[in-house]
Amino acid sequence: RRLFAFGIVALFAAAGTELVLPHFTAKTIFSIQKGNPDAFYQCVKAMMALAAAYSITASARGMTFGFLNQRFVYLLRSKLFENLLNQDIAFHDQSDVGVLTSRLTSDCNTMSRILGM
């Protein structure tokens, strides 16, 4: 839960910094038009700080949700495998091993891709 909360905070922080960048881009352009070098340097510094903050928060967001996604897939595969082991012998006599293995890997990978979006 804490890791998910951290990912949400990083998500909002990355979105916030990404939304503020165009404002400072416009301020930078207007400071060039007005010929104000002090305002220009201040805007460039602010943009660099925002770009650094965005890269850090976006990386934290990506790594956090990537880790959570991998952990989810691991737990899903473990539960599915455990359920397969707990089936009756008749179930295993009727089912092909290749089909079960294929379903176990491909379905988990599909869910991972869907949740990774």
C-alpha positions, 0 to 999 in steps of 0.5 A: 500500500505504501509503495502504491501511495508513493507511485500515486504521489510521483504520478501527480508530481510528474503531471504537475511539473509537466503542466507547469513547463509550458507556462515557463516556456511562454515566459521565456519567449516573452522575456526574449521579446522584451529584451529582459536578460534577467527574466530570461535567465530566471525562466531558464533556471526555473525550466531546468529545475522543473525538467529535473523534477519531472525526470525524477518524478516520472522515473520514480513513477515508472519504476514504482508501477513497473515493480508493482506490475511485476509483483502482481504478475508473480503473485498471479502466477503463483496462485494459478500454479498453486491452484493447478497443483490442487486439482484432481488427477482427473483434471490433469489426465484430461488437460494437455500440459502444453496448453496449461503452460501456455495459458499460464504464461500467455494469460499472465503476460496479457494481464501484465500488458493491460495493467501496465498501461 
